[in-house]
């Protein structure tokens, strides 16, 4: 599954970047996030509750931020497992500032397997898009408050 999306922040790239690199801000905005704990430099372990129709479970995921180019781009990779299946994804996140506003573009490739994929296959893309939109709407509000 491939998903691309663009979000506009009413703030300079440095402020948006700082929020994107803040584990507390991320944990507060990830839908269903139970915890996000650092395990190394730009590496985290997350527990996220996922619901796809009748299928629900807590995913334990490893998250890594690599290829950082401050205020411009980074790569986010994750892989997770639960009692209902597994999932992995890789996202390229780019920031472009123009006139004090920052456009964040996210290009993601994700895959899932197990019960979550079999039962929720038809809903997976819409649920993933919805989670991405809720995450970035929350971050936009967080940046606006800071």
N, C-alpha and C positions, 0 to 999 in steps of 0.2 A: 504494500500500500504506500503510495506516495502522496504527500500533502504539502502544499505551498500556501503560505499566507503572509499578509503584510499588515503591519500595525503602525500607526502614527502616534508618537508621543510629543506632547507640547513641552519639550525640554531639550537641552543640548545633549549630544551624544555621551559626554562624560557622565552626566547624571544618570542617564538610562543605563549605561554600561555598569556603573557602580551598583545600581539596583539589581541588574541581571547577575552580578557576581556576589550578591549578598545572600548567604544561605537562609537567613531568617526571613527575608522578603520572599524568597522562592518558596520556602516551606509554607508560608502563609497563603500563597497564591495557587499552589498546585492543588487542584480539586481532589479531595479524598486523602490528602497527605496526612499520615499519622506521625511520621518523624522523618527528619533529614539530618543525618549525623556525618561529620567529616571523618574520613578514614585515611586521608593522605592529602597531598598538595593537589587541590582542585579535583578531589575524588570524594564521593559520598556514598552512604548507604541510605536508601529511602524505603519506607514502608508506606504503600499507597493502597487505599481501598478502591477497587474498580467494580463498577456495575454495568453489565450489558444485559438489559432485560432481566430475565430470571437468574442469570449467572452473576454471582458476586464472590469476591475473594480479596484477600490482602496480598499484594505483590511485594516481595522484598527485592529491591533492585539496586544494582551497582550503577552509579552515575559518574561519568568522567567528563571534564571540560579540558579540551586540548586545542592545539593550533590557535592559541590566543593571539590576536592582533589588537591590542587595547584600543577601545573606542570604535573599532571597525568590524571585527568578526571573531568568531570562535566556533569550534565544533563541539557538540554535545552528544555523547554516546551513552546508551543505557541498555542494560539487560536485566530481566527480572523473571522470577518464578513464583508460583503460588500453587495451591491445591487445585486450581481450575485451569492451569496451563502456564505458558511462558510467553514472553514477548521481548523484543529487542528493537532498538531504533538508533538512527544516526541522523542528526540535524546539523545543518550549516546555518548559523545565525549571523546575519550581516546588519550593520548599522550604517545609515547614511544621514548626515546632518545637513539641513538646508534651512537657512533663515531662523535658527533657534529651535527648529522642530527636528525630530529624529524619526526616520522611517526604519523600522525593524522588519527584515524579511526572514522568514523561516522556511527552509526547504528540508523536508523530512522524508526518510525512507524507513518504514517500520514493518515488522512482521510479528505474527502471533501464532501459537499452536496450542493444541490440547482442547479441552472442553470450551474454553473461552472463544476459540476460533471456530469450532464446529457449530456451537449454538448461536454465537453472536455475530457470525460472518457478515450478515446483511447490515447489521447496525454498526460494525466496527468503525468504518470511515466517518459516519456522522457523529458517533460518540467521540472519536478522536478529535475531530474538528471542533466540536462543542467544548471539549476540555481545553484545547489550545486557545480558543476564543475567551473562555472564562479566565484562564491563566493570564493572558495578556491584558484583558480588561482590568483585572485586579492589579497588575503591575502598573498600568497607566494611572490608576487611582493612587497607588503608592507613590509613584514619581511625582504626581501632582500635589500630594500632601507635603512632600519633603521640600 
